[in-house]
Amino acid sequence: MKVVRVEEAERVDNPHRVDVRKLMDEKSAQIFYITLKPGESLKRHTTPVDAFLYVLKGRGIVEVGDERAEVKKGTAVYLPKEVPHAVSNEGSLDMAFLVIKVM
């Protein structure tokens, strides 16, 4: 069994300069825990694999392709491979979410 606590998870350097922690890195999937402070964002980018975002706390804006939606705790978003996407915290509290990349 593999058990990882967020506070003990490996921090991942990233071009967005936000708090990203790798929870799992397996052959078939990766799971990241990301925290955006108010005003922070994951700038528009693409991934070579399909991914899913699940909001754990806070609220923000997710853009996928030409679509834009407000998201909050309990919201899941599909991020198709090679489609530009971005996430921003435009609120006054921290936003935390999981990104699950499917290999």
DSSP file (Angstrom, degrees, kcal/mol; ACC not computed):
  #  RESIDUE AA STRUCTURE BP1 BP2  ACC     N-H-->O    O-->H-N    N-H-->O    O-->H-N    TCO  KAPPA ALPHA  PHI   PSI    X-CA   Y-CA   Z-CA
    1    1 A M              0   0    0      0, 0.0     2,-0.5     0, 0.0     0, 0.0   0.000 360.0 360.0 360.0 139.5    0.0    0.0    0.0
    2    2 A K        -     0   0    0      2,-0.0     2,-0.4     0, 0.0     0, 0.0  -0.954 360.0-179.2-111.8 123.8    1.2    3.5   -0.8
    3    3 A V        +     0   0    0     -2,-0.5     2,-0.4     2,-0.0     0, 0.0  -0.988   0.7 179.5-125.7 128.8    0.1    6.3    1.5
    4    4 A V        -     0   0    0     -2,-0.4     2,-0.4     5,-0.0     3,-0.1  -0.996  16.7-149.1-132.4 130.7    1.1    9.9    1.0
    5    5 A R    >>  -     0   0    0     -2,-0.4     3,-1.5     1,-0.1     4,-1.0  -0.814  21.2-129.4 -95.7 137.9    0.2   12.9    3.1
    6    6 A V  G >4 S+     0   0    0     -2,-0.4     3,-1.1     1,-0.3    -1,-0.1   0.904 108.0  53.7 -52.0 -47.2   -0.1   16.2    1.3
    7    7 A E  G 34 S+     0   0    0      1,-0.3    -1,-0.3    -3,-0.1    -3,-0.0   0.692 114.8  41.5 -66.7 -16.7    2.1   18.0    3.8
    8    8 A E  G <4 S+     0   0    0     -3,-1.5    -1,-0.3     2,-0.1    -2,-0.2   0.453  90.6 115.9-104.9  -3.9    4.8   15.4    3.3
    9    9 A A  S << S-     0   0    0     -3,-1.1    14,-0.1    -4,-1.0     2,-0.1  -0.286  77.5 -92.3 -69.9 151.3    4.5   15.1   -0.5
   10   10 A E  E     -A   22   0A   0     12,-0.7    12,-2.6    11,-0.1     2,-0.3  -0.401  38.4-128.3 -61.9 129.8    7.3   16.1   -2.9
   11   11 A R  E     -A   21   0A   0     10,-0.2     2,-0.5    -2,-0.1    10,-0.2  -0.626  21.0-143.8 -79.2 141.6    7.1   19.7   -4.1
   12   12 A V        -     0   0    0      8,-2.9     8,-0.4    -2,-0.3     2,-0.1  -0.928   8.4-130.4-112.5 123.7    7.3   20.0   -7.8
   13   13 A D        +     0   0    0     -2,-0.5     6,-0.0     6,-0.1     0, 0.0  -0.469  38.2 173.7 -64.4 141.3    9.1   22.9   -9.5
   14   14 A N    >   -     0   0    0     -2,-0.1     3,-1.3     4,-0.1     6,-0.0  -0.992  45.7-117.7-152.0 154.5    6.8   24.4  -12.1
   15   15 A P  T 3  S+     0   0    0      0, 0.0    -2,-0.0     0, 0.0    -1,-0.0   0.637 110.8  64.0 -68.8 -12.7    6.7   27.4  -14.5
   16   16 A H  T 3  S-     0   0    0      2,-0.1    25,-0.3    27,-0.1     3,-0.1   0.633  98.5-136.5 -85.0 -14.8    3.6   28.8  -12.8
   17   17 A R    <   +     0   0    0     -3,-1.3     2,-0.3     1,-0.2    -4,-0.1   0.892  58.9 127.7  58.6  44.0    5.5   29.3   -9.5
   18   18 A V  S    S-     0   0    0     18,-0.1     2,-0.9    22,-0.1    -1,-0.2  -0.769  72.3 -82.0-121.9 169.9    2.7   27.9   -7.4
   19   19 A D  E     + B   0  35A   0     16,-0.9    16,-2.4    -2,-0.3     2,-0.4  -0.635  54.6 168.3 -78.5 106.1    2.5   25.1   -4.7
   20   20 A V  E     - B   0  34A   0     -2,-0.9    -8,-2.9    -8,-0.4     2,-0.4  -0.981  11.6-171.6-120.4 128.8    2.3   21.8   -6.5
   21   21 A R  E     -AB  11  33A   0     12,-2.3    12,-2.8    -2,-0.4     2,-0.7  -0.982  20.4-134.5-124.4 130.5    2.8   18.5   -4.6
   22   22 A K  E     +AB  10  32A   0    -12,-2.6   -12,-0.7    -2,-0.4    10,-0.2  -0.729  26.3 172.6 -84.9 115.0    3.1   15.1   -6.3
   23   23 A L  E     +     0   0A   0      8,-2.7     2,-0.3    -2,-0.7     9,-0.2   0.859  67.5   8.9 -88.7 -40.9    0.9   12.6   -4.4
   24   24 A M  E     - B   0  31A   0      7,-1.6     7,-2.1     2,-0.1    -1,-0.3  -0.996  51.1-177.1-143.1 144.7    1.2    9.7   -6.8
   25   25 A D  E     + B   0  30A   0     -2,-0.3     5,-0.2     5,-0.2     2,-0.2  -0.745  27.8 152.8-143.4  90.5    3.4    8.8   -9.8
   26   26 A E        -     0   0    0      3,-2.8     3,-0.2    -2,-0.3    77,-0.1  -0.657  58.1 -99.2-116.2 170.8    2.4    5.5  -11.2
   27   27 A K  S    S+     0   0    0     -2,-0.2     3,-0.1     1,-0.2    -1,-0.0   0.849 121.6  34.0 -58.3 -36.8    2.6    3.9  -14.7
   28   28 A S  S    S+     0   0    0      1,-0.2    75,-2.5    74,-0.1     2,-0.3   0.605 126.6   7.9 -99.7 -12.7   -1.1    4.6  -15.4
   29   29 A A  E     - C   0 102A   0     73,-0.2    -3,-2.8    -3,-0.2     2,-0.3  -0.995  50.0-149.3-163.8 157.3   -1.7    7.9  -13.6
   30   30 A Q  E     -BC  25 101A   0     71,-2.1    71,-2.6    -2,-0.3     2,-0.4  -0.978  13.5-157.7-128.4 145.1   -0.2   10.8  -11.7
   31   31 A I  E     -BC  24 100A   0     -7,-2.1    -8,-2.7    -2,-0.3    -7,-1.6  -0.992   9.8-174.6-127.4 128.6   -2.0   12.8   -9.0
   32   32 A F  E     -BC  22  99A   0     67,-2.5    67,-2.3    -2,-0.4     2,-0.6  -0.942  17.1-148.2-121.4 142.4   -1.0   16.3   -8.0
   33   33 A Y  E     -BC  21  98A   0    -12,-2.8   -12,-2.3    -2,-0.4     2,-0.4  -0.956  24.1-171.0-108.1 119.6   -2.3   18.5   -5.1
   34   34 A I  E     -BC  20  97A   0     63,-3.0    63,-2.3    -2,-0.6     2,-0.5  -0.932  11.8-165.4-119.9 133.6   -2.2   22.2   -6.2
   35   35 A T  E     -BC  19  96A   0    -16,-2.4   -16,-0.9    -2,-0.4     2,-0.5  -0.975   3.1-168.0-117.2 127.7   -2.8   25.2   -4.0
   36   36 A L  E     - C   0  95A   0     59,-3.1    59,-2.6    -2,-0.5     3,-0.1  -0.968  11.9-148.0-112.7 123.0   -3.4   28.7   -5.6
   37   37 A K    >   -     0   0    0     -2,-0.5     3,-2.7    57,-0.2    52,-0.3  -0.439  50.0 -65.3 -77.2 162.0   -3.3   31.7   -3.3
   38   38 A P  T 3  S+     0   0    0      0, 0.0    52,-0.2     0, 0.0    -1,-0.2  -0.245 128.0  16.3 -51.0 131.1   -5.6   34.6   -4.2
   39   39 A G  T 3  S+     0   0    0     50,-2.7     2,-0.1     1,-0.3    51,-0.1   0.250 100.2 118.5  87.9 -12.1   -4.5   36.1   -7.5
   40   40 A E    <   +     0   0    0     -3,-2.7    49,-2.5    49,-0.1    -1,-0.3  -0.450  38.7 176.9 -84.4 161.3   -2.3   33.0   -8.5
   41   41 A S  E     -F   88   0B   0    -25,-0.3     2,-0.7    47,-0.2    47,-0.2  -0.993  39.9-117.8-155.8 160.3   -2.9   30.9  -11.6
   42   42 A L  E     -F   87   0B   0     45,-3.2    45,-1.7    -2,-0.3     3,-0.1  -0.942  49.6-130.5 -95.2 112.4   -1.8   28.1  -13.7
   43   43 A K  E     -     0   0B   0     -2,-0.7    42,-0.2    43,-0.2   -27,-0.1  -0.176  38.2 -71.0 -64.3 159.3   -1.1   29.9  -17.0
   44   44 A R  E    S+     0   0B   0     42,-0.1     2,-0.3    40,-0.1    42,-0.2  -0.268  76.2 140.4 -54.3 127.0   -2.6   28.6  -20.2
   45   45 A H  E     -F   85   0B   0     40,-2.2    40,-2.6    -3,-0.1     2,-0.3  -0.936  40.6-125.3-157.3 173.8   -0.8   25.4  -21.2
   46   46 A T        -     0   0    0     -2,-0.3    35,-0.1    38,-0.2    33,-0.0  -0.867  11.8-148.6-124.9 162.4   -1.4   22.0  -22.7
   47   47 A T        -     0   0    0     -2,-0.3    35,-3.0    33,-0.3    36,-0.2  -0.963  19.6-132.3-127.7 150.4   -0.6   18.4  -21.5
   48   48 A P  S    S+     0   0    0      0, 0.0     2,-0.3     0, 0.0    33,-0.1   0.467  90.9  49.8 -80.6   0.6    0.2   15.4  -23.7
   49   49 A V  S    S-     0   0    0     31,-0.1    33,-0.2    30,-0.0    54,-0.1  -0.925  95.1 -93.5-133.4 158.2   -2.3   13.3  -21.7
   50   50 A D        -     0   0    0     52,-0.5    52,-2.6    -2,-0.3     2,-0.3  -0.403  47.8-175.4 -65.4 148.2   -5.9   13.6  -20.6
   51   51 A A  E     -ED  79 101A   0     28,-2.2    28,-3.4    50,-0.2     2,-0.4  -0.956  18.7-146.1-144.0 162.4   -6.4   15.0  -17.1
   52   52 A F  E     -ED  78 100A   0     48,-2.1    48,-2.9    -2,-0.3     2,-0.4  -0.983   8.2-153.6-130.1 142.5   -9.1   15.7  -14.6
   53   53 A L  E     -ED  77  99A   0     24,-2.7    24,-2.6    -2,-0.4     2,-0.4  -0.951   9.3-172.9-115.6 135.7   -9.3   18.5  -12.1
   54   54 A Y  E     -ED  76  98A   0     44,-2.3    44,-2.7    -2,-0.4     2,-0.4  -0.975  19.2-136.7-132.7 120.1  -11.2   18.2   -8.8
   55   55 A V  E     + D   0  97A   0     20,-2.6    19,-2.6    -2,-0.4    42,-0.3  -0.617  22.7 176.1 -81.6 124.5  -11.7   21.2   -6.6
   56   56 A L  E     -     0   0A   0     40,-2.7     2,-0.3    -2,-0.4    41,-0.2   0.781  67.3  -4.5 -95.2 -35.5  -11.2   20.5   -2.8
   57   57 A K  E    S+ D   0  96A   0     39,-1.8    39,-2.1    16,-0.1    -1,-0.3  -0.991 104.6  18.5-157.7 156.1  -11.6   24.0   -1.4
   58   58 A G  S    S-     0   0    0     -2,-0.3    15,-1.0    37,-0.2     2,-0.3  -0.324  73.2 -94.5  82.5-166.0  -12.1   27.6   -2.6
   59   59 A R  E     +G   72   0B   0     34,-0.3    32,-0.5    13,-0.2     2,-0.3  -0.973  43.4 146.8-148.8 160.6  -13.3   28.8   -5.9
   60   60 A G  E     -G   71   0B   0     11,-2.3    11,-2.9    -2,-0.3     2,-0.4  -0.933  43.2 -80.0-170.3-168.3  -11.8   29.9   -9.2
   61   61 A I  E     -GH  70  88B   0     27,-2.6    27,-2.5    -2,-0.3     2,-0.4  -0.963  31.1-165.2-118.7 132.1  -12.1   30.1  -13.0
   62   62 A V  E     -GH  69  87B   0      7,-2.7     7,-2.4    -2,-0.4     2,-0.5  -0.971   2.7-164.9-117.0 132.7  -11.1   27.2  -15.3
   63   63 A E  E     +GH  68  86B   0     23,-2.7    23,-2.1    -2,-0.4     2,-0.4  -0.972   8.5 178.1-116.3 130.5  -10.6   27.7  -19.0
   64   64 A V  E >   -GH  67  85B   0      3,-2.0     3,-2.3    -2,-0.5     2,-0.3  -0.967  66.3 -45.8-132.3 115.4  -10.5   24.8  -21.4
   65   65 A G  T 3  S-     0   0    0     19,-3.3    18,-0.0    -2,-0.4     0, 0.0  -0.483 124.9 -22.2  61.0-125.6  -10.1   25.7  -25.1
   66   66 A D  T 3  S+     0   0    0     -2,-0.3    -1,-0.3    -3,-0.1     2,-0.3   0.376 119.9  97.1 -95.3   2.4  -12.6   28.6  -25.7
   67   67 A E  E <   -G   64   0B   0     -3,-2.3    -3,-2.0     2,-0.0     2,-0.4  -0.658  50.6-171.0 -97.3 151.2  -14.8   27.7  -22.7
   68   68 A R  E     +G   63   0B   0     -2,-0.3     2,-0.3    -5,-0.2    -5,-0.2  -0.999   7.5 173.4-141.1 134.8  -14.7   29.3  -19.3
   69   69 A A  E     -G   62   0B   0     -7,-2.4    -7,-2.7    -2,-0.4     2,-0.4  -0.998  31.6-122.4-144.4 146.9  -16.5   28.3  -16.1
   70   70 A E  E     -G   61   0B   0     -2,-0.3     2,-0.3    -9,-0.2    -9,-0.2  -0.732  36.2-168.8 -83.3 136.4  -16.5   29.3  -12.5
   71   71 A V  E     +G   60   0B   0    -11,-2.9   -11,-2.3    -2,-0.4     2,-0.3  -0.893  11.1 173.1-126.5 156.0  -15.7   26.3  -10.2
   72   72 A K  E >   -G   59   0B   0     -2,-0.3     3,-1.7   -13,-0.2   -17,-0.3  -0.880  49.5 -38.5-148.5 179.4  -15.9   25.6   -6.5
   73   73 A K  T 3  S+     0   0    0    -15,-1.0   -17,-0.2    -2,-0.3     3,-0.1  -0.104 125.7  24.8 -45.7 132.8  -15.5   22.8   -4.0
   74   74 A G  T 3  S+     0   0    0    -19,-2.6     2,-0.4     1,-0.3    -1,-0.3   0.491  91.4 128.6  89.5   3.7  -16.9   19.6   -5.3
   75   75 A T    <   -     0   0    0     -3,-1.7   -20,-2.6   -20,-0.2     2,-0.4  -0.784  39.4-163.1 -98.0 135.8  -16.5   20.5   -9.0
   76   76 A A  E     -E   54   0A   0     -2,-0.4     2,-0.4   -22,-0.2   -22,-0.2  -0.924   4.9-169.2-114.3 143.2  -14.7   18.2  -11.5
   77   77 A V  E     -E   53   0A   0    -24,-2.6   -24,-2.7    -2,-0.4     2,-0.4  -0.998  17.5-135.4-134.5 133.9  -13.5   19.3  -14.9
   78   78 A Y  E     -E   52   0A   0     -2,-0.4   -26,-0.2   -26,-0.2   -28,-0.0  -0.758  15.0-164.8 -87.4 131.4  -12.2   17.2  -17.8
   79   79 A L  E     -E   51   0A   0    -28,-3.4   -28,-2.2    -2,-0.4     3,-0.1  -0.875  14.0-148.6-118.0  94.9   -9.0   18.5  -19.4
   80   80 A P    >   -     0   0    0      0, 0.0     3,-1.6     0, 0.0   -33,-0.3  -0.303  29.3 -93.0 -67.4 147.1   -8.5   16.8  -22.8
   81   81 A K  T 3  S+     0   0    0      1,-0.2   -31,-0.1   -33,-0.1   -35,-0.0  -0.230 106.2  11.1 -58.9 145.5   -4.9   16.3  -24.0
   82   82 A E  T 3  S+     0   0    0    -35,-3.0    -1,-0.2   -33,-0.2   -36,-0.1   0.481  95.9 119.7  65.5   5.9   -3.4   18.9  -26.2
   83   83 A V  S <  S-     0   0    0     -3,-1.6   -36,-0.2   -36,-0.2    -1,-0.2  -0.898  70.9-115.4-100.1 123.6   -6.3   21.4  -25.5
   84   84 A P        +     0   0    0      0, 0.0   -19,-3.3     0, 0.0     2,-0.3  -0.278  44.0 171.2 -58.7 137.5   -5.0   24.7  -23.9
   85   85 A H  E     -FH  45  64B   0    -40,-2.6   -40,-2.2   -21,-0.2     2,-0.3  -0.976  15.1-173.1-146.6 159.8   -6.3   25.2  -20.4
   86   86 A A  E     - H   0  63B   0    -23,-2.1   -23,-2.7    -2,-0.3     2,-0.4  -0.978   9.1-155.6-149.9 155.9   -5.8   27.5  -17.4
   87   87 A V  E     -FH  42  62B   0    -45,-1.7   -45,-3.2    -2,-0.3     2,-0.4  -0.999  15.3-179.3-136.5 133.3   -6.9   27.8  -13.8
   88   88 A S  E     -FH  41  61B   0    -27,-2.5   -27,-2.6    -2,-0.4     2,-0.8  -0.989  25.3-140.6-136.3 146.4   -7.0   31.0  -11.7
   89   89 A N        +     0   0    0    -49,-2.5   -50,-2.7    -2,-0.4   -29,-0.2  -0.893  27.9 164.4-102.8 104.8   -8.0   31.9   -8.2
   90   90 A E        +     0   0    0     -2,-0.8    -1,-0.1   -52,-0.2   -30,-0.1   0.271  50.1  91.8-101.9   8.9   -9.8   35.2   -8.4
   91   91 A G  S    S-     0   0    0    -32,-0.5   -52,-0.2     2,-0.2     4,-0.1  -0.154  84.9-112.1 -92.7-170.0  -11.2   34.9   -4.9
   92   92 A S  S    S+     0   0    0    -54,-0.1     2,-0.3     2,-0.1    -1,-0.0   0.438  93.1  61.5-104.5  -2.7  -10.0   36.0   -1.5
   93   93 A L  S    S-     0   0    0    -34,-0.1   -34,-0.3   -56,-0.1    -2,-0.2  -0.813  95.6 -84.1-119.9 161.5   -9.2   32.6    0.0
   94   94 A D        -     0   0    0     -2,-0.3     2,-0.4   -57,-0.1   -57,-0.2  -0.297  37.4-147.1 -60.6 148.1   -6.9   29.8   -1.0
   95   95 A M  E     -C   36   0A   0    -59,-2.6   -59,-3.1   -37,-0.2     2,-0.4  -0.979  15.1-172.6-116.7 131.2   -8.1   27.4   -3.7
   96   96 A A  E     +CD  35  57A   0    -39,-2.1   -40,-2.7    -2,-0.4   -39,-1.8  -0.980  11.7 159.8-126.3 139.2   -6.9   23.7   -3.6
   97   97 A F  E     -CD  34  55A   0    -63,-2.3   -63,-3.0    -2,-0.4     2,-0.4  -0.989  33.4-121.0-152.9 158.7   -7.5   21.1   -6.2
   98   98 A L  E     -CD  33  54A   0    -44,-2.7   -44,-2.3    -2,-0.3     2,-0.5  -0.800  15.8-159.2 -97.5 143.9   -6.3   17.7   -7.5
   99   99 A V  E     -CD  32  53A   0    -67,-2.3   -67,-2.5    -2,-0.4     2,-0.6  -0.994   7.9-166.6-119.6 122.7   -5.1   17.2  -11.0
  100  100 A I  E     -CD  31  52A   0    -48,-2.9   -48,-2.1    -2,-0.5     2,-0.5  -0.942   3.5-160.8-111.4 115.2   -5.2   13.5  -12.1
  101  101 A K  E     -CD  30  51A   0    -71,-2.6   -71,-2.1    -2,-0.6     2,-0.6  -0.849   7.3-149.5 -98.4 128.1   -3.2   12.8  -15.3
  102  102 A V  E      C   29   0A   0    -52,-2.6   -52,-0.5    -2,-0.5   -73,-0.2  -0.862 360.0 360.0-101.6 121.3   -4.2    9.6  -17.0
  103  103 A M              0   0    0    -75,-2.5   -74,-0.2    -2,-0.6    -1,-0.1   0.449 360.0 360.0 -87.4 360.0   -1.3    7.9  -18.9
